[in-house]
Amino acid sequence: MMASRILVSLRVAATAERAFSVFVHDIGAWWRPNGLFRFTPRSPGVLAFEPELGGRFVETFGDGEVFEIGRITAWEPGVLLAFTWRQVSFAPDQVTQVEVRFDPIGEETRVTVEHIGWDTIPQDHVARHRFPDAVFLRRHAEWWQLLLAVMAQSATRFGRHVKTSQL
């Protein structure tokens, strides 16, 4: 069975350090919830990273309740961020992983998101909405592409054009 993988990237007119900083420190501002891919039934809350290796990736709700989405598994500012990703409906052995790479390309940065591990979540699981694998991965990739485009707008200086691509 081929691993279920989402891979998207875009180029943003900002340094790798700035793109990384906006991704991590401003996620609560640029993240756009998606009704199909909620972390909990209560979503949306505000997302935040504890910015260090082993730090939590959390969603905090208006009443102060916190849901831990995952943990940071790689922390290289300006280069690499990796974290685990779980939804409240996942069984203890069900977890996906997200890796975000920040590659300088001249005066811009290519930001690449790779989200793997969806093959551990059965097609009939509520998180997958019974979509066939290809459809689920395409819908999720489209959402990641939108998220990165919004993040890029936050990181881009002087409103320069952002080039997007889906790999």
Secondary structure, DSSP 8 states (H G I E B T S, - for coil): ----EEEEEEEESS-HHHHHHHHHHTHHHH----GGG-SSTT---EEEE-SSTT-EEEEE-TTS-EEEEEEEEEEETTTEEEEEE--TTS-TT--EEEEEEEEEETTEEEEEEEEE-GGGS-TTSGGGTT--HHHHHHHHHHHHHHHHHHHHHHH-STT---EEEE-
